[in-house]
Amino acid sequence: MTIQIRKTLLQVETTLIEGGRQVPAPLKLFSAFAVVKNPWAGRGFVENLKPEIHAAAPVLGELLTKMIIDAVGSGAQVEAYGKSAVVGLDGEIEHASALIHTLRFGNHYRTAVGAKSYLAFCNTRGPANAPIMIPLMDKNDEGRRSHYLTIQTAIPDAPAADEIVVALGASVGGRPHHRIGDRYQDLEDLGLNVSNPAGV
């Protein structure tokens, strides 16, 4: 089985003014999308998703990672990253999840950018032009709130009912004029252990 890719898209967003003020350095958000045929659509309830995951996820991970890295310039320049999938109305949320929640997909990106943290994610179902949300966080530090960002977009003709949109996102820079502190200050203020915040 080979994954059927109908089209790919690349988006670059640059923020120059935020809150009515010029930003010290432009925030650049990059997103790469693949619109693919849902390999489980029309087959009823499929118990074992592994064969299609193993066939499709590495192809999509490699393709989308290359699109992001080529656009940004290098993996080292990526500061925050994330992933997303939107399955069409004939599919299950599990189908969207299947293609992105596997190391066969994410490790391509994680390795390319030299990341330590997990990939922030979103998986939803919707019609063509459904919102596509790609949450981002710092690739090395989950508590760095300046890099809690979300890319929001839509593709007018995707996903079709039997398709899945699979996406990766990246930022070069954090939120302009960041001023809410980081998670570590909250933990300190609350008297909690940074290395064991849940106290377990």
Secondary structure, 3 states (H helix, E strand, C coil): CCCCEEEEEEEEEEEEEECCEEEEEEEEEEEEEEEEECCCCCCCCCCCCHHHHHHHHHHHHHHHHHHHHHHHCCHHHCCEEEEEEEECCCCCHHHHHHHHCCHHHHHHHHHHHCCCCCCEEEEEECCCCCCEEEEEEECCCCCCHHHCEEEEECECCECCCCEEEEEEEEEECCCCCCCCCCHHHHHHHCCCECCECCCC
